[in-house]
Amino acid sequence: MKFHYHNKKFRPISGSPNSETTQETIFVYQQEQNVLTSEYSGGEILKGHLIGLVNDDGSIEMCYHQVNLSGELMTGICFSKPELLPNGKIRLHERWKWTSGDFSEGESVLEED
């Protein structure tokens, strides 16, 4: 099954305590060939962007940067593995790491809206 993310919206349903995303954070994905981009905001995030590559199995390798409500610029890297749900929507299982701040790691789960 080939996953395609163009014009899909995702929101976190769970995440590590060191994440700045909340259930109010909305990611709007765009995809051209295997290049994925997204703008996102909501919750603790004023504005964010990500860019990544979609692999043949639908997994995504990405980098992100965002400005939080405290006015801090935060950066990180993330690997997402997709799961197709029975209703046809996509769930993303993410492992990520801050490349700024405390350089901590975490996990998040996002689901297609």
C-alpha positions as CSV (number, residue, x, y, z in Angstrom):
1,M,0.0,0.0,0.0
2,K,1.4,3.3,-1.0
3,F,0.7,6.2,1.4
4,H,0.2,9.7,0.0
5,Y,-0.2,12.7,2.3
6,H,-1.2,15.6,-0.1
7,N,-3.8,17.9,1.4
8,K,-4.2,15.7,4.5
9,K,-4.6,17.2,8.0
10,F,-3.2,15.5,11.1
11,R,-3.4,16.2,14.9
12,P,-1.5,14.7,17.8
13,I,-3.5,12.2,19.9
14,S,-0.6,11.5,22.3
15,G,2.9,12.7,22.9
16,S,5.9,12.7,25.3
17,P,5.8,15.4,28.0
18,N,8.7,17.2,26.3
19,S,6.7,17.8,23.1
20,E,5.3,21.2,22.3
21,T,2.4,19.8,20.3
22,T,-1.0,19.3,21.8
23,Q,-4.4,18.1,20.4
24,E,-4.9,21.7,19.3
25,T,-1.9,21.5,16.9
26,I,-2.9,21.0,13.3
27,F,-0.5,19.9,10.6
28,V,-1.5,20.4,7.0
29,Y,0.6,18.2,4.7
30,Q,1.5,18.8,1.1
31,Q,3.3,16.3,-1.0
32,E,4.9,16.5,-4.5
33,Q,6.5,13.3,-5.6
34,N,8.3,12.1,-2.5
35,V,8.9,15.6,-1.0
36,L,6.6,16.3,2.0
37,T,6.1,19.8,3.5
38,S,3.8,21.1,6.2
39,E,2.8,24.2,8.0
40,Y,1.4,23.8,11.5
41,S,0.3,25.8,14.5
42,G,-1.9,25.5,17.6
43,G,-1.5,24.6,21.2
44,E,2.0,25.7,22.4
45,I,3.2,26.4,18.8
46,L,2.7,29.8,17.2
47,K,4.0,28.7,13.8
48,G,6.0,25.7,12.4
49,H,7.2,24.2,9.2
50,L,8.5,20.8,8.3
51,I,10.1,19.3,5.3
52,G,10.7,15.6,4.7
53,L,11.1,12.7,2.3
54,V,8.5,10.0,2.0
55,N,10.0,6.5,1.6
56,D,8.5,3.7,-0.6
57,D,6.8,2.2,2.5
58,G,5.2,5.5,3.4
59,S,7.5,6.3,6.3
60,I,8.7,9.9,6.5
61,E,12.1,11.3,7.5
62,M,11.8,15.0,8.3
63,C,13.3,18.1,9.9
64,Y,11.2,20.7,11.5
65,H,11.4,24.2,13.0
66,Q,8.9,26.1,15.0
67,V,8.4,29.2,17.2
68,N,6.6,28.5,20.4
69,L,4.3,30.8,22.4
70,S,7.4,31.9,24.5
71,G,9.0,33.3,21.3
72,E,11.7,30.6,21.2
73,L,12.9,29.1,17.9
74,M,13.0,25.3,18.3
75,T,14.3,22.7,15.8
76,G,14.3,18.9,15.5
77,I,14.3,15.8,13.4
78,C,11.6,13.1,13.2
79,F,10.9,9.7,11.8
80,S,7.2,8.7,11.2
81,K,5.9,5.3,10.4
82,P,2.3,5.1,9.0
83,E,-0.5,2.8,10.0
84,L,-3.6,2.5,7.9
85,L,-6.7,2.4,10.2
86,P,-9.8,0.4,9.5
87,N,-11.7,3.6,8.6
88,G,-9.1,4.3,5.9
89,K,-7.4,7.2,7.8
90,I,-3.7,7.3,8.5
91,R,-2.1,7.1,12.0
92,L,1.6,8.2,12.2
93,H,3.8,6.8,14.9
94,E,6.7,9.3,15.4
95,R,10.1,9.2,17.0
96,W,11.7,12.6,17.3
97,K,14.6,14.5,18.8
98,W,15.1,18.2,19.5
99,T,18.2,19.6,17.8
100,S,17.9,22.7,20.0
101,G,17.0,23.4,23.6
102,D,17.6,20.3,25.7
103,F,18.2,17.9,22.8
104,S,15.8,15.4,24.4
105,E,13.9,12.7,22.5
106,G,10.3,11.7,22.4
107,E,7.4,9.9,20.7
108,S,4.1,11.1,19.4
109,V,1.1,9.7,17.6
110,L,-0.8,11.7,15.1
111,E,-4.0,10.8,13.4
112,E,-5.5,12.1,10.1
113,D,-8.5,14.5,10.8
